[in-house]
Amino acid sequence: MEHHTAAARLTEAASAATQHQGSGDLLRIVLVVMVLGCVLTGWFLLRGYKRNDD
């Protein structure tokens, strides 16, 4: 039974990822989530500035 350290596993995963140069799906997902998060954060912060002129 071989014992692999976490660094060895990460190195293996990184080398496997560099061999498979796909369409960048992970980057697209990260960018979409980041944009949606910014929009929701802006909405949440700006809704507190709404005035009720009743």
Buried (B, 14 or more C-beta within 10 A) or exposed (E): EEEEEEEEEEEEEEEEEEEEEEEEEEEEEEEEEEEEEEEEEEEEEEEEEEEEEE
